[in-house]
Amino acid sequence: MPDVPRAPPEMRRGLNFIDTQVQSPPYLLPPVEWNVAFQDESREIASEYKGGLGKYAVLSPDPDVSQVDPTLTFDYPATAAPASSLSHQALPPIQGILPESYDDPPNIIFEPPREQQQPHNPHHHHHTHSATESTFSSNTLQGTPYGNSENGLNGEEEQREYLNNQEEVLFMQVFVEEVGLWMDSMDPMKHFSRLLPFHSLKEPMLLNAFLACGARHLTLVNPTYHEDKALHYYDTATRWLLKSLQNPNRDTVICATTAVILNVYEIMSERALQRMNHIAGARALIKECGWNARSTGIGAACFWLNVGMELLSCLHFNWQVAWDPDDWGLDMDFAREQENGKEEVWTYRMVYIVAKVANFRASIPRFSESSPREEQIRLQKRYEQWTKLKQMMDSWNENIPRTMHPMAYLYPYQTTSKSAFPEVWLIKRTTIIARLFYHTAMVLLAQINPVMSIDTEEMGEMQKQHANLICGIVAHVKDRGVASVALRSLAIAAEALTVRREQEEVLQIFEKISKETGWRISFVFKELKEKWCWDEARPQPPPQPPQQIPNSAMLHSTATLQPYQYQTQTPMSTQPITLQPQPSTGPPSGGRPPSGILNPMLATADFSMPKHPYQTVYVPPNSLTPQAQFNY
């Protein structure tokens, strides 16, 4: 066939009427009643980027609206309502960056959430935290179809022999040496700091989660580093994770591990409650994998890190842990595992006991029974429960291996540090964690004895002795890997101090830890001074005995630790606390989660529940990934 000359380019422009498709219009559902509420978080999101907030015009104050800082994290009124009336109270939706629909477009992974899409304004340029582009948009991931690869996402960057980017090397080093240090505090295999970084070389979302945490830590300790880099890696890892959750053939182990690490990032970032996107998701994915106290390898590492962070948060908020300790599957037979080298097993047992103590404290009745007889029966049951917990604590301390007892103990006058507290030398990191939890629980038990007030000599001495040992351990410890638990324990112990010299040294310890870790804990100074009734005009204030039913205040952000949310506890706070110091103007107009309830952040953290996490993207997996294939 002879060649047919083609028309020049200028003649081929215009519409192509040859390939025309005609389809029927989609069927519209009949109108129904809808109640739609919109919440504009664009300013809050833009404020996390350098110069982002400056792109917005100044808002004029609205006299009819209460002035509440939307970035405030967890706080609560000093006098909480009864737990029974608030235990099912709904919290703000934890959506954050989750989009409303998750199609599979050819060029991008996710469309921005519809509620964050703004009309185009040529004078404003927005950086949306959850959109496909962030400050470092040149590395935006490209969407890929699902395949049979290990994690369901294909790409040239999946397999890497080693890190060869200076920035990535720096952030990974910071993660391994600083963040992974405390994440592995109860893990004998040190998965997060020694094993998983190598596995992340072939798992992009795992690698980006590590880099996000490393970059975030640098922003906390070094003001020359801005959060934009950390946000970029966090956004990237989250998009990979959400994409994987739509794939029924996904790698469930990598997804759960990534969610746990991203939850740690959110805790480090001191995010507002509404923007903690992975706190419930990490727990749900852990349960999906079937991980519990009987798990080994990476499953055990994720499980104990996750329940440890929840425990610290519950100690702070005076909540009950959402995952009942009796359902963990932990072996509590103290006649086993008594040999040296099993310290982690005994640390897990102490975490279990402290969780039971936290539940007991959070379930303190708010009202008396209708009749004196019923009140006496309830009081007797409560005292029996308290006695059982106290016996478990004593039995634990008597049966632990010798390596979990102090190697040395020096009275204050014997030390060269001029400390007001004794020097308690514990050798292994997990031993330090266990002993801090032990002494913390003993202080709390002294405060919540149902039949003996803290004013009695026995309970007062019990509180003073264990508070003094907590201060002695933290004052002399040099291991930064125990700082998260140390801060929580120290704040609880500090409530019981009555000597001015000891109080001043505790504040110095807080300052030292804050400089080393970058955690935002300066607000605790004001809270402790209020608790101690410090008056600068008087050199020595009169001691104030602690109340029997303490409230909690944040010092471990999320938490704890807050879970690990870099926070400790100030049990008898009289004003709402946030992660950053705020003027004391009384409780905010917007309600905060009350004390005494089941942990509301994790109450629905199970994919079997109707309002489970990742609701708009989650697809049940066809099968669970065998953990053994990673040799971890």
VOGU-3710 file (C-alpha; in Angstrom, 3 decimals, decimal comma):
1> mpdvprappe> 0,000/0,000/0,000  1,443/3,347/-0,969  2,289/5,729/1,824  -0,369/8,339/2,447  1,072/11,717/3,304  0,030/12,874/6,790  -1,278/16,349/7,431  1,103/18,808/9,026  0,735/19,324/12,774  -1,071/22,627/12,381
11> mrrglnfidt> -3,845/20,869/10,441  -4,397/18,071/13,009  -5,461/20,322/15,855  -9,014/20,518/17,118  -11,599/18,047/18,286  -11,555/14,417/17,198  -15,105/13,504/16,164  -14,177/10,025/14,958  -13,796/8,425/18,440  -16,968/9,638/20,118
21> qvqsppyllp> -18,616/7,772/22,978  -22,141/8,401/24,193  -23,262/7,098/27,590  -26,417/7,418/29,588  -26,245/9,881/32,454  -25,718/8,321/35,884  -28,767/7,605/37,990  -29,303/10,129/40,741  -30,550/8,885/44,077  -33,616/10,657/45,427
31> pvewnvafqd> -32,796/13,513/47,802  -32,619/12,690/51,509  -32,079/14,636/54,690  -28,398/15,446/55,235  -26,683/17,190/58,110  -23,287/18,287/56,879  -20,727/20,185/58,927  -17,519/21,595/57,492  -14,384/22,266/59,484  -11,664/24,335/57,839
41> esreiaseyk> -8,236/23,189/59,070  -6,278/24,725/56,218  -4,736/27,420/58,410  -3,669/24,922/61,046  -2,147/22,667/58,413  -0,427/25,542/56,604  1,056/26,756/59,884  3,159/23,573/60,011  5,027/24,670/56,904  7,605/27,410/56,796
51> gglgkyavls> 5,860/30,653/55,911  2,596/28,815/55,295  0,460/30,810/57,694  1,768/34,052/56,235  -0,060/33,286/52,998  -3,394/33,807/54,728  -5,045/37,083/55,509  -5,396/38,005/59,169  -8,675/36,790/60,634  -10,797/39,316/62,452
61> pdpdvsqvdp> -11,874/38,078/65,882  -15,459/36,964/66,223  -16,917/38,195/69,521  -19,589/35,491/69,458  -17,171/32,597/69,290  -15,126/31,395/72,261  -11,435/31,804/71,740  -10,097/28,271/71,774  -6,725/27,418/70,332  -7,336/24,587/67,806
71> tltfdypata> -3,793/23,297/68,308  -4,394/22,543/71,957  -3,786/18,937/72,721  -5,248/16,859/75,489  -6,582/18,714/78,477  -9,653/18,362/80,641  -11,567/20,101/83,375  -10,324/19,638/86,902  -13,677/18,296/88,085  -14,831/15,564/85,742
81> apasslshqa> -18,366/14,372/85,302  -19,216/10,818/86,320  -17,586/8,207/84,149  -20,829/6,364/83,538  -22,428/9,345/81,800  -19,459/10,069/79,563  -17,971/6,707/78,741  -19,744/6,612/75,390  -19,363/10,261/74,513  -18,152/10,630/70,932
91> lppiqgilpe> -14,821/12,289/70,270  -14,019/14,419/67,237  -13,408/12,271/64,150  -9,815/11,158/63,788  -9,518/11,709/60,073  -6,759/14,232/59,474  -5,298/13,384/56,131  -7,723/10,655/55,143  -9,491/11,571/51,886  -13,176/10,888/51,358
101> syddppniif> -12,732/8,715/48,282  -9,859/6,534/47,196  -10,007/5,884/43,513  -6,972/4,637/41,644  -6,021/7,487/39,273  -3,172/6,960/36,855  -0,902/9,779/38,037  -1,454/10,302/41,747  -2,169/8,088/44,718  -4,762/10,171/46,491
111> eppreqqqph> -6,874/13,196/45,784  -6,914/15,810/48,538  -9,822/15,591/50,960  -12,820/17,452/49,584  -13,306/19,419/52,754  -9,814/20,869/52,358  -10,176/21,906/48,737  -10,407/25,676/48,543  -11,563/27,888/45,688  -8,649/29,033/43,640
121> nphhhhhths> -7,199/32,306/44,790  -4,331/33,675/42,697  -3,001/35,574/45,691  -2,837/32,604/48,039  -0,723/29,484/47,698  -1,640/26,706/50,079  0,438/23,775/51,278  -2,050/21,082/52,253  -0,631/18,589/54,694  -2,677/15,708/53,370
131> atestfssnt> -2,587/16,422/49,676  -0,408/14,610/47,209  2,004/17,511/47,130  3,821/18,837/50,166  6,661/21,298/50,487  8,969/18,790/48,822  6,608/17,939/45,991  9,315/16,949/43,550  9,363/13,488/45,093  5,606/12,923/44,892
141> lqgtpygnse> 4,860/9,236/44,515  3,225/7,985/41,381  0,237/5,691/41,671  0,729/2,104/40,621  -1,697/-0,736/39,997  -1,890/-3,531/42,511  0,295/-6,497/41,868  1,540/-9,550/43,673  4,613/-7,878/45,108  5,427/-8,182/48,757
151> nglngeeeqr> 3,702/-5,001/49,809  1,349/-4,477/46,898  3,185/-1,427/45,593  5,594/-1,668/42,721  8,281/0,826/41,890  11,908/1,273/41,073  12,661/2,550/44,573  11,522/-0,601/46,367  14,908/-2,323/46,379  17,896/-0,400/47,713
161> eylnnqeevl> 21,247/-1,812/48,694  22,070/1,037/51,032  21,286/4,701/51,713  23,279/7,009/49,481  21,585/10,332/50,199  23,231/12,558/52,803  19,929/13,814/54,184  18,462/10,332/54,479  21,600/9,053/56,183  21,425/11,857/58,750
171> fmqvfveevg> 17,748/11,290/59,546  18,190/7,527/59,785  21,165/7,931/62,115  19,142/10,233/64,348  16,286/7,750/64,422  18,521/4,801/65,291  20,523/6,636/67,948  17,781/8,738/69,533  14,218/7,642/68,691  14,695/3,907/68,264
181> lwmdsmdpmk> 16,571/3,994/71,556  13,409/4,380/73,632  11,137/2,498/71,208  13,271/-0,595/71,904  13,396/-0,074/75,667  11,443/-3,307/76,301  12,602/-5,279/73,253  15,572/-7,635/73,723  16,083/-7,901/69,943  16,078/-4,098/69,400
191> hfsrllpfhs> 13,989/-4,407/66,245  13,395/-0,697/65,645  17,001/0,415/66,028  18,969/-2,612/64,783  16,897/-4,826/62,468  14,052/-2,944/60,793  16,234/-0,140/59,359  17,827/-2,759/57,084  14,449/-4,158/56,102  13,252/-0,644/55,256
201> lkepmllnaf> 15,696/-0,495/52,333  13,187/-2,522/50,316  10,038/-1,075/51,906  9,522/2,592/50,925  6,727/3,321/53,382  8,726/1,844/56,257  11,791/3,843/55,241  9,831/7,101/55,016  8,301/6,471/58,444  11,783/6,067/59,948
211> lacgarhltl> 13,043/9,201/58,201  10,022/11,182/59,400  10,762/10,321/63,033  14,460/11,126/62,639  13,722/14,456/60,981  11,127/15,307/63,613  13,588/14,645/66,446  16,075/17,016/64,841  13,463/19,784/64,754  12,951/19,306/68,489
221> vnptyhedka> 16,610/19,577/69,479  17,984/21,865/66,765  16,075/25,006/65,714  17,982/25,186/62,407  15,970/22,205/61,147  12,412/22,976/60,050  9,501/20,568/60,225  8,890/20,669/56,467  11,231/17,744/55,876  9,604/15,649/58,584
231> lhyydtatrw> 6,143/16,434/57,233  7,214/15,384/53,752  8,407/11,979/54,901  5,333/11,562/57,107  2,997/12,401/54,226  4,813/10,030/51,912  4,760/7,120/54,359  1,082/7,713/55,119  0,125/7,722/51,435  1,968/4,435/50,928
241> llkslqnpnr> 0,211/2,948/53,950  -3,274/4,069/52,947  -2,694/2,803/49,436  -1,601/-0,570/50,797  -4,680/-0,846/53,018  -6,807/-0,936/49,858  -4,914/-3,957/48,586  -6,242/-7,290/49,911  -2,899/-8,911/49,035  -0,885/-6,458/51,114
251> dtvicattav> 1,913/-7,232/53,521  0,067/-7,026/56,854  3,277/-7,103/58,910  4,813/-4,093/57,168  1,523/-2,169/57,315  1,151/-2,695/61,060  4,802/-1,844/61,734  4,600/1,327/59,650  1,451/2,451/61,463  3,162/1,985/64,838
261> ilnvyeimse> 6,099/4,140/63,722  3,823/6,832/62,270  1,955/6,900/65,576  5,279/7,584/67,292  5,849/10,481/64,878  2,454/11,962/65,769  3,292/11,712/69,434  6,592/13,490/68,846  4,761/16,167/66,878  2,350/16,826/69,760
271> ralqrmnhia> -0,574/16,740/67,396  -4,060/17,804/68,338  -6,504/15,042/69,174  -8,358/15,426/65,880  -5,190/14,883/63,865  -3,813/11,744/65,494  -4,371/9,684/62,368  -2,592/6,466/63,316  -3,102/6,004/67,056  -6,184/3,811/66,659
281> garalikecg> -5,043/2,498/63,284  -1,828/1,061/64,698  -3,751/-0,783/67,416  -6,293/-2,156/64,919  -3,552/-3,389/62,586  -1,755/-5,047/65,511  -4,943/-6,912/66,368  -5,437/-7,807/62,704  -2,037/-9,514/62,737  -3,021/-11,401/65,877
291> wnarstgiga> -0,135/-9,957/67,892  -0,321/-10,096/71,666  1,846/-10,921/74,689  2,527/-14,398/73,316  3,964/-13,075/70,051  7,641/-13,077/69,223  9,880/-11,044/66,929  8,528/-7,870/65,374  5,021/-8,725/66,576  6,146/-8,612/70,186
301> acfwlnvgme> 8,119/-5,409/69,613  5,093/-3,596/68,138  2,677/-4,977/70,728  4,676/-3,944/73,791  5,565/-0,543/72,369  1,900/0,095/71,578  0,495/-1,014/74,942  3,315/0,806/76,718  2,379/4,067/75,012  -1,275/3,536/75,879
311> llsclhfnwq> -0,413/2,813/79,501  1,513/6,075/79,849  -1,396/7,978/78,326  -3,881/6,294/80,644  -1,749/7,123/83,670  -1,807/10,711/82,484  -5,519/11,028/81,751  -6,672/8,675/84,489  -8,250/6,403/81,871  -8,794/2,671/81,809
321> vawdpddwgl> -6,715/0,871/79,189  -8,798/-0,111/76,174  -7,121/-3,507/75,767  -7,938/-5,422/78,956  -4,643/-6,741/80,388  -6,325/-10,079/81,080  -6,764/-10,457/77,306  -3,076/-9,943/76,511  -2,276/-13,618/77,012  0,679/-12,932/79,305
331> dmdfareqen> 2,134/-15,707/81,463  1,884/-14,423/85,033  3,284/-17,514/86,734  6,037/-16,003/88,858  7,544/-19,447/89,439  8,818/-19,474/85,852  11,493/-17,416/84,077  13,371/-16,603/87,279  16,828/-17,061/85,817  19,052/-14,161/84,785
341> gkeevwtyrm> 18,643/-12,991/81,207  14,834/-13,007/81,359  14,505/-9,396/82,478  12,181/-8,452/79,613  9,662/-11,116/80,666  9,475/-9,578/84,137  9,218/-6,109/82,653  6,172/-7,260/80,672  4,665/-8,633/83,867  5,166/-5,298/85,589
351> vyivakvanf> 3,495/-3,483/82,670  0,545/-5,840/83,134  0,312/-5,055/86,857  0,592/-1,295/86,312  -2,184/-1,515/83,718  -4,358/-3,231/86,337  -3,494/-0,458/88,810  -4,411/2,178/86,199  -7,778/0,485/85,652  -8,396/0,314/89,397
361> rasiprfses> -7,579/3,985/89,848  -9,732/5,080/86,906  -12,701/3,082/88,227  -12,843/4,841/91,592  -16,566/5,471/92,249  -17,684/9,054/91,806  -20,776/8,718/93,984  -21,785/6,841/97,106  -24,260/4,009/97,074  -27,848/4,692/98,041
371> spreeqirlq> -27,630/2,830/101,342  -24,798/2,573/103,890  -24,858/-1,225/103,659  -24,369/-1,221/99,883  -21,630/1,370/100,234  -19,865/-0,826/102,801  -20,109/-3,862/100,503  -18,657/-1,917/97,600  -15,891/-0,520/99,781  -14,986/-4,016/100,954
381> kryeqwtklk> -14,793/-5,275/97,347  -12,605/-2,338/96,378  -10,278/-3,011/99,294  -9,978/-6,673/98,306  -9,007/-5,621/94,788  -6,456/-3,157/96,196  -4,993/-5,852/98,445  -4,668/-8,249/95,518  -2,799/-5,636/93,475  -0,497/-4,867/96,399
391> qmmdswneni> 0,252/-8,573/96,827  1,056/-8,895/93,120  3,495/-6,000/93,425  5,215/-7,540/96,441  5,354/-10,972/94,814  6,877/-9,499/91,656  9,596/-7,753/93,648  10,402/-10,947/95,569  10,620/-13,246/92,533  12,464/-11,148/89,945
401> prtmhpmayl> 16,021/-12,199/88,997  18,864/-10,710/91,036  19,912/-8,672/87,984  16,722/-6,598/88,340  17,607/-5,388/91,805  19,970/-2,436/92,282  23,653/-3,063/91,779  24,452/-0,241/94,193  22,702/2,158/96,545  24,335/5,261/97,964
411> ypyqttsksa> 22,770/7,649/100,425  22,800/11,306/99,417  25,696/12,124/101,735  27,785/9,366/100,112  27,473/10,700/96,557  29,711/13,260/94,861  26,851/14,735/92,831  25,494/16,713/95,797  22,052/15,363/94,963  19,254/15,412/97,505
421> fpevwlikrt> 18,305/11,903/96,402  20,069/8,582/96,855  21,954/7,084/93,915  20,237/3,889/92,770  22,322/2,053/90,180  20,457/-0,313/87,855  22,417/-1,794/84,966  20,083/-2,933/82,176  17,706/-0,560/80,391  14,692/-2,830/80,650
431> tiiarlfyht> 15,442/-3,223/84,366  15,338/0,556/84,812  11,982/0,669/83,005  10,589/-2,123/85,171  11,768/-0,581/88,452  10,359/2,831/87,507  6,997/1,252/86,722  7,154/-0,683/89,999  7,836/2,346/92,179  5,268/4,407/90,257
441> amvllaqinp> 2,561/1,823/90,884  3,453/1,708/94,568  3,081/5,485/94,836  -0,324/5,288/93,148  -1,467/2,425/95,372  -0,596/4,493/98,424  -2,773/7,315/97,084  -5,842/5,210/96,230  -6,170/2,853/99,203  -9,960/2,634/99,674
451> vmsidteemg> -9,877/2,352/103,483  -6,659/4,154/104,481  -6,095/7,783/103,629  -2,763/9,059/102,365  -2,627/11,008/105,636  -2,126/7,795/107,583  1,432/7,001/108,594  1,589/3,708/106,685  0,373/5,058/103,347  2,285/8,310/103,735
461> emqkqhanli> 5,541/6,468/104,356  4,868/4,099/101,454  4,364/7,028/99,087  7,414/8,910/100,363  9,740/5,891/100,145  8,898/4,955/96,554  8,760/8,568/95,366  12,246/9,056/96,773  13,533/5,977/94,919  12,023/7,203/91,641
471> cgivahvkdr> 13,823/10,507/92,034  17,041/8,703/92,932  16,923/6,545/89,798  16,072/9,387/87,404  18,517/11,845/88,980  21,495/9,574/88,269  20,495/7,627/85,147  22,530/8,361/82,029  20,505/6,264/79,565  18,305/8,485/77,374
481> gvasvalrsl> 16,358/5,412/76,308  14,389/5,439/79,559  13,430/9,119/79,446  9,811/8,569/78,376  8,920/6,423/81,381  11,255/8,418/83,625  9,375/11,651/82,964  6,024/10,104/83,775  7,314/8,483/86,940  9,192/11,600/88,031
491> aiaaealtvr> 6,123/13,818/87,740  4,078/11,368/89,808  6,821/11,210/92,432  7,294/14,980/92,447  3,728/15,431/93,686  4,724/13,852/96,969  7,819/16,010/97,630  7,590/18,549/100,452  11,235/19,667/100,870  12,169/22,746/98,851
501> reqeevlqif> 15,637/21,457/97,971  14,196/18,233/96,543  11,575/20,163/94,590  14,197/22,435/93,062  16,335/19,478/92,025  13,375/17,814/90,329  12,847/20,916/88,211  16,534/20,824/87,264  16,151/17,189/86,199  13,220/18,127/83,980
511> ekisketgwr> 15,285/20,898/82,400  18,155/18,507/81,729  15,930/15,909/80,063  14,199/18,584/78,005  17,531/19,852/76,649  18,679/16,337/75,752  15,456/15,128/74,133  13,781/18,318/72,943  10,468/17,256/74,455  8,038/20,055/75,286
521> isfvfkelke> 7,736/19,686/79,047  8,333/23,216/80,311  4,681/23,631/81,307  5,149/21,076/84,078  7,187/23,604/86,049  4,163/25,817/86,578  1,958/22,879/87,457  4,382/21,515/90,033  4,903/24,940/91,597  1,147/25,300/91,948
531> kwcwdearpq> 0,925/21,864/93,489  3,738/22,678/95,895  2,116/26,048/96,708  5,311/27,885/96,012  5,256/31,543/96,950  8,400/33,439/95,993  7,913/35,710/98,963  8,177/32,752/101,329  11,312/30,598/101,216  9,593/27,399/102,420
541> pppqppqqip> 5,917/26,676/101,732  3,906/24,441/104,059  3,598/20,878/102,737  0,318/19,943/101,090  -0,758/16,295/101,424  -1,859/14,823/98,085  -5,497/13,979/97,529  -6,694/10,417/97,532  -8,128/10,513/94,021  -5,577/12,187/91,764
551> nsamlhstat> -6,284/13,751/88,423  -3,705/13,437/85,644  -1,942/16,081/83,627  -0,021/15,701/80,442  3,701/15,404/80,253  4,117/12,432/77,977  2,163/13,631/74,902  0,813/10,920/73,530  1,982/10,393/74,744  2,151/9,724/75,338
561> lqpyqyqtqt> 4,136/8,262/74,838  1,079/11,690/75,099  2,319/7,229/74,605  4,839/7,412/74,090  3,790/11,024/74,062  6,612/12,774/75,830  4,730/13,568/78,998  4,619/12,802/82,665  1,851/13,046/85,180  0,828/15,755/87,587
571> pmstqpitlq> -2,017/13,952/89,270  -3,725/16,736/91,193  -3,840/19,405/88,535  -6,453/22,104/89,024  -6,312/23,599/85,538  -6,341/22,096/82,042  -2,906/21,216/80,708  -1,631/21,251/77,165  1,678/20,312/75,636  2,724/23,929/75,490
581> pqpstgppsg> 2,266/26,454/78,281  -1,016/28,353/78,033  -2,433/31,194/80,153  -4,445/29,850/83,070  -7,854/31,237/82,258  -9,981/28,306/83,397  -11,300/25,342/81,491  -11,754/25,811/77,763  -15,235/26,161/76,367  -14,771/23,052/74,264
591> grppsgilnp> -14,997/19,841/76,310  -12,032/17,534/76,664  -12,024/13,793/77,386  -12,829/13,276/81,065  -10,999/11,019/83,480  -12,266/7,692/84,706  -13,428/6,340/81,347  -12,209/3,664/78,972  -9,487/5,075/76,742  -11,645/6,793/74,080
601> mlatadfsmp> -8,801/6,998/71,593  -8,591/3,211/71,335  -12,094/2,124/72,330  -12,981/1,335/68,688  -9,487/0,348/67,513  -10,637/-2,914/65,976  -11,633/-3,595/62,378  -14,544/-5,734/63,618  -16,238/-2,616/65,008  -18,528/-0,391/62,923
611> khpyqtvyvp> -16,481/2,794/63,457  -13,071/1,255/62,946  -9,957/3,214/61,854  -9,113/3,849/58,188  -12,805/3,340/57,461  -12,840/4,851/53,979  -9,843/2,891/52,706  -9,607/-0,357/54,629  -10,043/-3,630/52,734  -9,722/-6,898/54,708
621> pnsltpqaqf> -6,614/-8,854/53,717  -6,947/-12,152/51,901  -4,386/-13,676/54,241  -2,010/-12,596/56,962  1,661/-12,268/56,074  3,787/-14,926/57,795  6,056/-13,067/60,188  8,735/-15,750/59,920  9,572/-14,786/56,351  11,385/-11,676/57,627
631> ny> 13,590/-13,646/60,035  12,785/-10,981/62,603
//
